Amino acid sequence: MRLIFMGPPGAGKGTQAKFVAEKYSIPAISTGDIFRINVSQGTELGREAQRYMDAGEYVPDEVTNRMVRNRIDEPDAERGFLLDGYPRTLAQVEELDGMIRFTGHRLDAVVSLTVDGDEIVQRLLQRAESEGRADDTEDVIRRRQELYAEQTAPLIEVYRDRGLLLEVDGMGEVDEVTGRILNALAGIAES
């Protein structure tokens, strides 16, 4: 399975990605996690990414594309992967199309989690408090929502037109949402 999880920051993509990736024995690849690891290790990429993350902006495509290409080339992603947080722009969609085409594979599905905007703000403020995430202030969260609407939401139409989009209600308990996602993916996994 080669999957993409989409939805605004705080929709639960990371949480759900872990369960779905485990179910299909594929790695969940989160650009946010990779950025945070680089920041904590003080790498050059991490320092560059930190400037953008602190402002609630997206890390530039060229940096993100290189990072994703390197990650899906690793041996554990040979049988498939689940991308969480990528692609975020139309340019990244084209880049990912090329990466997948190069390997001779195809994308199986794009899961879009839908969640109420105010619910997302509350989730992320709670996460910021419990995990000590300095980058999750209300202003930054709302800026990320604006960026998502401007830059990433158009990707939903691209994947809908390709017949790959599965829209899933992201509201409710974690296990309820997981069940909805697995039900939506069941037909694809069998084909």
Secondary structure, 3 states (H helix, E strand, C coil): CEEEEECCCCCCHHHHHHHHHHHHCCCEEEHHHHHHHHHHHCCHHHHHHHHHHHCCCCCCHHHHHHHHHHHHCCHHHCCCEEEECCCCCHHHHHHHHHHHHHHCCCCCEEEEEECCHHHHHHHHHHHHHHHCCCCCCHHHHHHHHHHHHHHHHHHHHHHHHCCCEEEEECCCCHHHHHHHHHHHHHHHHHC
